[in-house]
Amino acid sequence: MVMAAGYGKRMRPLTASQPKPLVRVAGKALIDHALDRLAENGIENAVVNVHYLADALEAHVLERDKPRVTVSDERDELLETGGGLVKAQGSLPDPFFCLNADNIWLDGPRDAFADLSSRWNADEMDALLLLVGHAKAANFNGQGDFYMDGSGKLSRRLPGRIAPFIYTGIQLISKRLLRDAPEGKFSTNILWNRAIEEGRLYGVAFTGIWFEVGTPQAIAPTEDALKRG
């Protein structure tokens, strides 16, 4: 699942006339960076949700051969991250990878999907999040998202504190996470919070470098880093 339905407000003015996933970085649209990585790792089918300037985004992704794309249409109502997953779940396997459409990264010794797959344990986990430390998060200036214990279980950053791990926007999800979900639009955070309470939200530290490409100012340094490899 590639999450691509948001407005991309932080990327304005570039998103005034195009959806954020079509903003070009290093010669290609952001969403193609994500979809190309899926194809490179043998993933044959992807679901992409659309809302803002949906016609342009839908036309772009349906032109691809690999992976084959199914569109989850949210034109009538933007369902946010959790609602978008619930709407699309009938087209998804169990478990399934989920990633944001604006994800760019450089793999370390193993690729991001191998990092997740090698750690996955369906008996213990509802979701496994790919996390990165501050030193490996390019263009990121926030306080972090999660603490992770020795077993990989996650807890939220405490108010007024800095958490060592940042969520990259890439995760491996069991459909168990989506059970008894609210109707309509809601954030995946609701489901993550329940998984944390049940001890079933886990993380794995990424072995590469992740780029936060949320604003126009982040594009040039990201392109420079990608050129250097």
C-alpha positions in Angstrom: 0.0 0.0 0.0 1.4 3.4 -1.0 -0.2 6.3 0.9 -0.7 9.1 -1.7 -3.9 10.9 -0.9 -2.8 13.8 1.2 -2.8 17.5 0.3 1.0 18.0 0.7 0.5 21.4 2.3 4.1 21.6 3.6 5.3 21.3 0.0 3.5 24.4 -1.3 3.8 26.2 -3.7 4.9 23.1 -5.6 1.6 21.4 -4.7 -0.7 24.2 -5.8 -1.2 22.6 -9.2 0.0 19.0 -8.7 -0.3 16.3 -6.0 2.8 15.9 -3.8 3.5 12.4 -5.1 4.1 13.9 -8.5 6.7 16.5 -7.3 10.0 15.6 -9.0 13.1 14.8 -7.1 16.3 13.7 -8.8 14.6 13.4 -12.1 11.5 11.5 -11.3 8.2 11.8 -9.3 8.4 11.1 -5.6 5.9 8.2 -5.9 8.1 6.6 -8.6 11.0 6.4 -6.1 8.7 4.4 -3.8 7.1 2.2 -6.6 10.5 1.6 -8.2 11.8 0.2 -4.9 8.8 -2.1 -4.6 9.4 -3.4 -8.2 13.1 -3.9 -7.5 12.2 -6.1 -4.5 9.9 -8.3 -6.5 6.6 -6.8 -5.2 4.2 -7.2 -8.2 1.1 -5.5 -7.0 0.5 -2.2 -5.2 -2.5 -0.2 -4.0 -2.3 3.6 -4.3 -4.9 5.8 -2.6 -5.8 9.1 -4.3 -7.8 12.2 -3.3 -6.1 15.6 -4.0 -5.9 16.2 -7.7 -6.7 12.5 -8.1 -7.1 12.4 -11.9 -3.4 13.4 -12.5 -2.1 11.0 -9.9 -4.3 8.1 -11.1 -3.3 8.6 -14.7 0.4 8.6 -13.7 0.4 5.4 -11.7 -1.8 3.4 -14.0 0.8 3.9 -16.8 3.3 1.6 -14.9 3.9 -2.0 -15.7 5.7 -2.9 -12.5 4.3 -3.0 -9.9 0.8 -3.3 -11.2 -1.2 -0.6 -9.5 -4.8 -0.7 -8.2 -6.2 2.7 -7.2 -8.2 3.1 -4.0 -10.4 6.1 -4.7 -10.9 8.6 -1.9 -12.1 11.4 -4.2 -15.3 11.9 -2.2 -13.7 11.9 1.2 -10.1 11.9 2.4 -10.0 9.1 4.9 -6.6 9.8 6.5 -4.1 7.1 7.0 -6.2 4.7 9.1 -9.3 5.0 7.1 -7.4 4.7 3.9 -5.9 1.4 5.0 -9.4 0.0 6.0 -10.9 1.0 2.7 -8.1 -0.7 0.7 -7.7 -3.8 2.8 -9.7 -6.0 0.4 -7.1 -5.5 -2.2 -4.2 -6.2 0.1 -2.5 -9.5 1.2 -1.8 -10.4 4.8 0.7 -9.1 5.9 1.4 -6.2 3.6 4.0 -3.5 3.3 2.8 0.1 3.7 4.8 3.2 2.8 4.3 6.9 2.2 4.5 8.1 -1.3 7.2 10.7 -0.5 9.7 8.1 0.8 13.3 8.3 -0.5 16.1 6.3 1.1 19.5 4.8 0.5 19.8 1.2 1.6 22.5 0.0 4.0 23.9 -3.6 4.0 20.3 -4.8 3.5 17.4 -3.2 1.8 14.5 -1.7 3.8 12.1 -4.5 3.0 14.6 -7.2 4.0 15.1 -5.4 7.3 11.4 -5.7 7.9 10.8 -9.2 6.5 13.7 -10.7 8.5 12.3 -9.4 11.8 8.6 -10.1 11.1 6.8 -12.4 13.6 3.1 -12.7 13.0 2.5 -14.3 16.4 3.9 -11.3 18.2 3.2 -8.3 16.0 0.3 -6.3 14.6 2.7 -3.9 12.9 6.5 -3.6 12.5 7.7 -0.1 11.8 11.0 0.8 10.1 12.7 3.3 12.3 15.9 5.4 11.9 18.1 7.2 14.4 18.6 10.9 14.1 22.1 10.5 12.7 20.7 8.6 9.7 17.7 10.9 9.1 18.6 13.5 6.5 16.7 16.9 6.5 15.0 15.9 9.7 14.8 18.5 12.6 12.1 17.0 14.9 12.2 15.4 18.3 11.7 11.8 17.2 8.7 9.5 17.6 9.4 6.3 19.5 11.5 4.6 22.2 12.3 0.9 21.5 13.2 -1.7 24.1 15.6 -4.6 23.6 13.0 -6.8 22.2 11.9 -4.2 19.6 8.6 -3.2 21.4 7.8 0.5 20.9 6.5 3.2 23.2 5.7 6.8 22.4 8.0 9.8 22.9 7.3 11.5 26.2 6.2 15.1 26.3 9.1 17.5 26.4 11.6 14.7 25.6 13.6 13.6 22.6 13.0 10.1 21.3 15.9 8.3 19.6 13.9 6.7 16.8 12.0 8.4 13.9 9.3 6.6 11.9 10.3 6.5 8.3 6.8 6.1 6.8 7.5 2.4 6.0 6.0 -0.5 7.9 4.8 -4.1 7.6 1.3 -4.6 8.8 -0.9 -7.6 9.8 -4.6 -7.2 9.0 -5.1 -7.9 12.7 -4.1 -4.2 13.2 -7.2 -3.2 11.3 -9.7 -5.2 13.2 -12.7 -3.3 14.8 -11.4 -0.1 13.2 -13.5 3.1 13.4 -15.6 4.0 10.4 -14.7 6.8 8.1 -11.6 8.9 8.4 -9.2 8.4 11.2 -5.4 8.2 11.9 -3.4 5.0 12.0 -2.2 6.4 15.4 -5.4 5.1 16.9 -4.5 1.5 15.8 -0.9 1.9 16.8 -1.9 3.1 20.3 -4.0 0.0 20.8 -1.1 -2.2 19.6 1.3 -0.5 22.0 -1.1 -1.2 24.9 -1.3 -4.9 23.8 2.5 -5.1 23.4 2.2 -5.8 19.7 3.7 -2.7 18.0 7.4 -3.3 17.2 10.1 -1.5 15.4 13.4 -2.4 13.6 16.3 0.0 13.1 17.0 0.7 9.4 20.5 0.0 8.2 20.5 2.8 5.6 19.8 6.5 5.4 16.3 8.0 5.1 15.5 11.4 3.6 12.7 13.6 5.0 11.4 15.3 1.8 8.5 17.3 3.2 9.3 20.8 2.0 10.6 22.4 -1.2 13.8 23.3 0.7 14.6 19.6 1.3 14.7 18.8 -2.4 18.1 20.2 -3.3 20.0 18.6 -0.5 18.3 15.3 -1.1 19.3 15.4 -4.8 22.9 16.2 -3.9 23.0 13.3 -1.5 21.5 10.9 -4.0 24.1 12.0 -6.6 26.9 11.1 -4.1 25.2 7.8 -3.5 
